[in-house]
Amino acid sequence: MRRDVKGSAAVIAVAGSLVLALAGCSAPAGSNKSGGSGGAASGSAGMASGGDAGTAGSAMGGAGGSMAGGGSGGAAGSSGSAGSAGSAGCQNFDLELGETDAQGVTLLYEEMSVRFLTGLGFVGEHLYLIGGGTADIADLRLIRISLTDDVVEELDEFPSTTTILVGDDLIWHEGDVQNSTMGELKTAKIASVAQSTVLATTRSMETVAADAQNVYFYGYSPDEVYRVPRSGGPAELLYEGARTEGALVPAGDQLYFFDVDANSLMRIPAIGGTAEPLVDITAPGAAITSSDGLFWSEKSHYEIMYFPFDGDASTVVVSDLKDSADELVLNGDELLWETGTTCGEISRLPAGGTAGEPVASGFDITTWMGVHEGRLYVTDRQHLYRLDL
């Protein structure tokens, strides 16, 4: 079954623990990217050649097996069976600043000395990014790009990758993401980050999201979902006792999340109450809302799912992807997603469409996608690109 995308995108803010993208330019057999709403991570699906021991296979799914599964090799010295073409011809971009390639992709910003770059969102006529330097997430800073003349400004140093932008409010966690130590949940206007306010003292968190009233997060050991008023106050426990994964998605007066121990998409009132299991899930990834429902990526099935807010069943929107969809974004009624790792490909499902269409390929570990006035902006680990839709 499938469902056409209806309605315009509801603005949500979701960020995962944005892990530094330290992979090289070629993917080893079995490598994949499976981040949440904004990061690169390590997963399990195969992308590389399934070529056998005696035959040179292509790097993206050539003679020995299909791209989606990374097929097994044959006997030594013999050729493997023909694999799917996939993105065998995909090459990373080689553009100068301001240059546009044949796909219509323009390079707006490049910083080869950093190992991490991701978008936060749009405020007025600017796009804000976070860029960083080393494996211990040191030397992070805010970056601002003018949407009118593409001028780049490097702004304040910034202490966290667990960060979201809601309107012109920056919300972040300062503390050790990997350990159960205490930290601070902070907020500040994007124009004056130094004048921050502590919303709550919390233990470490992995994913953070927000609506107009509250900030929601879950952390490590044990996995528990919390709520903190955006005006400040103690963290209130909303859900405990199971392992959560993927995005937290506030929508209206409800909060949606994934319980991978229960294998279920869950819904709980944003003010607190009883969590309700909705539909089965397997390995959830990126998620985003439209005006009437929730889309999410199923990483193990290479599918994109949809659940209507007023319904009781999910449907497959896109199937048979070449890889898991690690970034999702809506352009009006059109759904866009990214698959692949070191040579990522962006595709779209037009409103009323029945199959995905390729948009562009060549992105090196995509970390974020955002749409502003009909233009798609994409960050990979060292670049910012723009594409007219």
N, C-alpha and C positions, 0 to 999 in steps of 0.2 A: 504494500500500500504506500501511497505517497500523499503529500498535502502541499498545495501551492502556497507560497508565502503571501500572506495578506496583512495589510495594515502597515503603518510606519513603525520604525524602531522606537521602542521606549528607551530613554537614556538610563543606563545603569552604570555603576562604577564597580568593577571587580578587578582585583589584582592578586596574583599568587605570590609566593616567595620567588622572586625573580632571580634565578640562579645564573651565575656567570656562564656565558657560552664559551667554553674553552676548547671545543672540538676543532679538529683540523679541517682542511678543505676537502678531504675525501672521506666517504663513509665506509667504515669497516662492515663486513657482513654482519647483519643483525642489528645495525644501529638504527636509531630512529629518534625523533623529537616528540615529546608528549607533554608539552607545557600546559599549564592552565590558562586565566585571562591575562596574561602578560608575561611569560618567561620561557626559557629553554631548559629542558631537562632530558634525562636519559630514559628511554623506553625499551621495548622488547621486539617490535616488529622488524622484519628484514627489508632492506632496500638494495643491498649491493648485488653484485653479479652472482649468479648461481653457476658460473663457469666451472668446469671440472679441473682436476689437477693438471691435466696435460694441455688444456686449451685456454688461451687468454680470453677472458670474458669482459664485456663492457662494464664500466663502473656503476651503471644505473640499471641493471637488469637485462643483460644481453644473452649470450648463447646458452647459459646454463640454467636459467629459471626466470620466473616472472618477477617483475619489480615489486609487486605487492607483497610477495611472500619470501623473496630471496631464495630461490629454489636450490635444491641440493645438487652437488656436483656428481658427475658420472665417474667411470673408471679412469684411472690414470692414463693420460695420453689420448683419451677419446673425447669427442665433442659431446657436450650436453645437449639436451633437447632444446628446441627453439623457445625462447622466452618472449614475453610481451614486450612491445616496443617501449611502452611507458615513456619516460622522459630521457631516453637514451641520448638524445641530442642536446640536452639541457646544458648550458654553460653559464657560469656566474657572470654578472655584468662586469664590463671593463670600460667605465665611463669617466669622463672628466666632469668636474663640477659644472652644473648647468646644461650638460649634454643630454640629449634625448635619443634613445635607441629606436629601432624599427618597431618595437612593440608599443611605443609611446611612453616608456618609462624614463623619467628625468631624475638624475642624481642631484639632490639638494644639499646634502651634508655628508662629509666623510671624515672620520678620525681613526686612522689606522693604528694609533698608539693605544686605544682603549680596547677592552675586552668585553664590554657590555654597553648596550645602548637600547633603550626602549621608549616608546611614546607614552605620554600620560593623558593628553587630551587637548582640546581647543578652548581658548578663552579669548573672546573678541576676535581680533585679526592675527592671533598668534597660536602656534602649536608649541607645547612644552614637552621636553624630553628629559630623561635622566641618562647620563653617560658616566662610565666609570673605568677605573684603571687596572686593578690588580685582583688576584685570586681571593684576597681577604676582603673584597668589596671596599677597599680604601679609595680615596680620591674621587668619590662620586660628586657630581655637580649637576645643577639644573641647567638646561639649555633651552633657549627660546628662538623660534624661527618665525619670521614675519611671513604671513600668508599673502601679502601683497607684493613684496619685492625680494623675498627669499633671503633677507639679511639674517645672519646667525649671530646670536649673542650668548656667550657663556656667562652664567649668573652665579649664584651662591653655591658654595660647597653644600652637599646634602648628605645626611647620615644614614639613609635607609633605602633599601629596594622594595620593602613591603609598603607600598605607597599607592594611593589613588588620588585622583583629582575629581572633585564633585563641584560643578559650577566653577567658581574661582577659589574654592577652598581645597587646600592640600591636606590630606590626612595620612599619617604614617606612624609606624611603630619603631621606636628606638630600643634595641635590646638584642640579645642573642637569639636569632631565628632557630638555630638548631638545638639549643639546650633550653631546659625548663627554668630559666632564670627570669627574674622580674625585669620589666622594662616599662616604658611609658608610651601611651597612645597619645599622639599630639596632633594639633591642627593649627593652620595658619593660612592667611591669604597668600595666594601665589605671588603677589607683588611684594610681600614683606615677610619672608620665611623666618627671619630672625626673631620676629615678634610672635612666637608660638605660644599656644596654650596647651597645658596638659589636661586631656580629657579624663584619663584614668591611669592608674598603675595596674599593669597587667603582667601575666606571664607571657612567654614567647608565643607568637602567633605565626601562622603559615599563610593564611588567606584573609583578606579584609575587603569589605564591601560597605556601601552606605546608601541610605535614602535621605529624604529631607529631614527626618527626625532622629535617626539612629545610625550608629556604626556597628557592623556585625563582623565577627571574626571567629576563626577556630585555630587551634594550635596543636602542639605535640604533647603526647604522653601525660594524661590521656587526651584523646581527641574529644573536644567539647565545643559547642557553639555558644557564643556569648553575644550580648547586646550592651552597648554603652550609648547613652543619650549624647547627641552632638553638642548639647549645651554643657556636658560634663557630668561626672558622677561615677559611682562604682559600677563595675562590670556585673551584669546579671546573667546567670546561667540559663540558657534556653533549651539545650539538648545535651545529653551525655549518654555514655554507655556503649558507643559504637564508633567505628572508624569512618570518618568523613574524608572525602576526596573530591577534587575538582573545585568548581566555583561555588560561591554563595551568591544567590540571586534574589534581591528584594524586588517585589512586584506588587504594587498596591499595598494592601495591609497584610500581605503574606511574605514569608521568607522561604525560598526553595533551596534545597541542598541535596547532596548525594551521600547515602549511607552504604558504603561498599561491603560492610559486614552483612547487612540485611539485603543487599543487592536491590536497593530501591531508591527511586527519586522520592524525596520527602518534602512535605509542606507543613509549616508551623506558623501560627499567627505571629506577626512581628512584635506584638505586645507580650508574647509568651502564651503558653498553653500546651495542648497535646499535639505531638507531631503525628502526621498522617502519612502512611506509605501510599504512593500513588501508582507507579508502574515500575516494572523490572528494569534494572540497568546492569551493565557488566563492568566496563572500564571507562567511566565518564571523563571527559576532558573539558575543553572550552565550552562556555554556555553564554547565551545572549537572549534577551526578550524582544519580541515584537509587541504590538499593542494588545494582542490577544493570546499569546502563548510563549512557550519557552523552547528554544532550540539548544541542542547540545551534541557534542561529538562523542561517538562510541569508538574508542581507540582500538579495541581488539577486533571489532567487526568492520572497521573502515566504513562507517556509516554516519550520517547526521540525522538525528531524531527530532521529533516535534511533539510537544504536549500542550493541548489547548487548556487555558486556565479554567474554562467552564466544562471541560470534558473529563473522561475517565479512562482514556486509552491513548497510547502514543503511536505515532506512525513514522515510517522511514521516509524522510524527505530526499536524501541522496544516498545511494548505495554504490558498492563496487568502486570505492575510492582507491587510488594507487597507494595511499598511506593514510594514517590517521590525520584528521583535520585539527590542526593545533591552534588556529586562530579563526574566529568567526566575526563577521560584521554585517550590518544591514545598510543598504543604500536605498532608502524608501522601502519598496516592496521586494527588492532584489537581495538575495542572500549571497554573500561572498565568503570563501574559505581558502585556507592555505594548507597544502600538503607538502611533504618532503622535508629534507634536512639541509644538507649543504648546497642543494640547488632546488630551492622551494618553488612550487608552482601555485599560483592563485587562480581560482576558478569561480564561476558564479552561476546561480540559478535564477534566471529572470522571472518576474511575476508571471504566473501562468505557464511557465516552462515545464518541460518534462525531463530534461537532462541537463547536466552541468556543461558549461562552456568555458574553455580556457581563456584567461585574461592576460597573464604574463608569467614568465618563469625566469629564474636566475638569481633568486634571493638566497643569501648565505645565512642560514639559521634565523628565520623570521621570528621576531620577538613581539610585534604589535602591528595592528592595522586599525586605521580610523578613517572615517569619511567626513568630508566637509565640503558642502556646496558642490556636490557632484564630482569631487576629486578624491581619489583613494591615496592615503599616505601610508607608507610601509617602512618600518624599521627592521633591519637585521642587525647583527651584532656590532657592525661598524659603520652603517650607512643609513641615510634617510632618503627614500624615493617618493616620487609623486607620479600618479597616473590618472589621466582624465577618463572618466567612466562613460 
